[in-house]
Amino acid sequence: MPPLVHYDVILCDLRLPELDGQDFYHLLKNDSPDLQRRVIFLTGDILNPMSIEFLEQHNLLWLPKPCSGAQVREMIQQALRNAL
């Protein structure tokens, strides 16, 4: 049996080539619901209403690209607080 892996935070782009961020989130929600509050989405697709609707509908943490290291660190701290 492979060792159990623990993730403090998952940074995920909303637009991915084979499995997009929305599909990834739904798989994670079904398979590892404890991790869903630890996901932070990054996206350059903020003009797409469907992307924003998905993020808001699920009350997800996200950052627009490009973003600064300080913004990423702040969002990671928020994700860690949410996971408690």
JOJO-V836728 format. One record per residue. N is the residue number from 1. OMEGA is omega in whole degrees, 0 to 359 (999 if undefined). Layout:
# JOJO-V836728
n/omega
N/OMEGA
N/OMEGA
This chain:
# JOJO-V836728
n/omega
1/180
2/180
3/176
4/181
5/178
6/177
7/175
8/182
9/175
10/174
11/185
12/174
13/179
14/180
15/179
16/187
17/185
18/179
19/185
20/185
21/179
22/178
23/177
24/181
25/181
26/175
27/179
28/180
29/180
30/186
31/183
32/186
33/179
34/181
35/187
36/178
37/181
38/182
39/172
40/179
41/173
42/180
43/171
44/187
45/185
46/178
47/179
48/182
49/180
50/178
51/180
52/179
53/178
54/182
55/181
56/181
57/182
58/179
59/185
60/173
61/179
62/177
63/174
64/175
65/357
66/177
67/183
68/175
69/179
70/179
71/179
72/179
73/179
74/180
75/176
76/178
77/178
78/178
79/178
80/176
81/181
82/184
83/181
84/999
